[in-house]
Amino acid sequence: MSITNNRSSSIRTFITDVNCMYDNGEEDSNLSVFNNALIAGNTTYPEPSQYIEAKNSGDCWAVTSTFTLKIVDETSHTDIGKVDFTENDGYGGTSSNPDVIDVDIDNSGDTATISVTVEET
């Protein structure tokens, strides 16, 4: 997963509502890299993109994995929007502000590719 900030000002991202996702290096997944991340204007973070993985075993067997990416304008501290992600045999993502936050998910390969782009308003 990667986030591209096409705005001239910085944004900050937060991860909330995590359910059945590996994190902190488990299975090479690190969702927390996006929590409280400051992303400068006109940049992509991280480079290269960060691998994230859903848990599909134990208590998470046959459970939809979820997390929310919240995006905030760093200067004004106002919410730009959020993306609610799900993973159940492929990732999906719904933006609360699709005019500004674009979500592109490619589930066609062995590993899904998730790109989030935040546009200037």
C-alpha positions as CSV (number, residue, x, y, z in Angstrom):
1,M,0.0,0.0,0.0
2,S,1.1,3.5,-0.7
3,I,-0.3,7.0,-0.4
4,T,0.3,9.8,-2.8
5,N,-0.3,13.3,-1.6
6,N,-1.0,15.6,-4.6
7,R,-1.7,18.6,-2.4
8,S,0.8,21.3,-1.9
9,S,0.5,21.0,1.9
10,S,1.2,18.1,4.1
11,I,-1.3,15.5,5.3
12,R,-1.3,13.2,8.3
13,T,-2.7,9.7,8.2
14,F,-4.1,7.5,11.0
15,I,-5.1,3.8,11.1
16,T,-8.2,2.9,13.1
17,D,-10.7,0.1,13.5
18,V,-8.2,-2.7,12.7
19,N,-9.6,-6.2,12.7
20,C,-7.7,-9.4,11.7
21,M,-4.7,-7.7,10.1
22,Y,-1.0,-8.6,10.6
23,D,1.1,-5.7,11.9
24,N,4.5,-4.6,13.3
25,G,6.4,-7.0,11.1
26,E,4.3,-10.1,11.6
27,E,4.3,-12.0,8.3
28,D,6.3,-8.9,6.9
29,S,3.1,-6.8,7.3
30,N,3.4,-3.3,8.8
31,L,0.1,-1.5,8.8
32,S,1.3,0.8,11.6
33,V,3.7,2.6,9.2
34,F,0.7,4.6,8.1
35,N,-0.5,5.5,11.7
36,N,0.4,9.1,12.5
37,A,2.4,9.4,9.3
38,L,3.2,12.9,8.1
39,I,3.3,12.9,4.3
40,A,4.7,16.1,2.7
41,G,3.0,17.7,-0.3
42,N,3.5,16.2,-3.7
43,T,5.1,13.0,-2.4
44,T,4.3,9.3,-2.2
45,Y,4.7,7.4,1.1
46,P,6.3,5.0,1.6
47,E,8.7,4.4,-1.3
48,P,8.6,1.5,-2.1
49,S,5.1,0.7,-1.0
50,Q,4.5,-1.1,2.3
51,Y,3.3,-4.8,2.3
52,I,0.2,-5.4,4.4
53,E,-1.5,-8.7,5.0
54,A,-4.8,-9.9,6.4
55,K,-5.0,-12.7,9.0
56,N,-7.0,-15.7,7.7
57,S,-6.4,-18.2,10.4
58,G,-7.3,-18.9,14.0
59,D,-9.9,-16.5,15.4
60,C,-9.8,-14.7,12.0
61,W,-10.7,-17.8,9.9
62,A,-13.6,-16.9,7.6
63,V,-13.7,-13.3,9.1
64,T,-13.5,-10.2,6.9
65,S,-10.4,-8.3,7.8
66,T,-10.9,-4.5,8.1
67,F,-9.1,-1.3,8.8
68,T,-9.7,2.4,8.3
69,L,-7.3,5.0,6.9
70,K,-8.1,8.5,8.2
71,I,-6.6,11.5,6.4
72,V,-6.2,14.9,8.0
73,D,-4.9,18.3,6.6
74,E,-1.7,18.9,8.7
75,T,-2.0,22.7,8.6
76,S,-5.7,23.2,9.4
77,H,-6.1,19.9,11.3
78,T,-9.4,19.3,9.5
79,D,-10.5,15.9,8.3
80,I,-10.1,15.3,4.5
81,G,-11.8,12.0,4.7
82,K,-11.3,8.3,5.3
83,V,-11.1,5.0,3.5
84,D,-12.7,1.9,4.9
85,F,-10.8,-1.2,3.7
86,T,-12.0,-4.8,3.7
87,E,-10.3,-8.0,2.7
88,N,-12.2,-11.1,2.1
89,D,-10.7,-13.0,-0.9
90,G,-9.5,-9.7,-2.3
91,Y,-9.2,-6.1,-1.0
92,G,-11.9,-3.5,-1.3
93,G,-11.9,0.2,-0.3
94,T,-14.6,2.8,0.1
95,S,-13.7,6.5,0.3
96,S,-15.8,8.9,2.3
97,N,-14.7,11.7,0.0
98,P,-14.2,10.2,-3.5
99,D,-13.8,13.6,-5.2
100,V,-10.6,14.1,-3.2
101,I,-9.5,10.6,-2.1
102,D,-9.0,8.2,-4.9
103,V,-8.6,4.5,-4.1
104,D,-7.1,2.2,-6.7
105,I,-6.9,-1.6,-5.8
106,D,-5.6,-4.2,-8.2
107,N,-6.3,-7.7,-6.9
108,S,-5.2,-9.4,-10.2
109,G,-1.7,-10.6,-9.1
110,D,-0.4,-12.8,-6.4
111,T,-0.3,-9.8,-4.1
112,A,-2.9,-7.0,-4.3
113,T,-1.7,-3.4,-4.9
114,I,-3.4,-0.6,-3.1
115,S,-2.7,3.0,-4.1
116,V,-4.5,5.9,-2.3
117,T,-4.2,9.4,-3.9
118,V,-5.2,12.6,-2.1
119,E,-6.0,15.4,-4.6
120,E,-5.9,19.1,-4.1
121,T,-9.4,20.6,-3.3
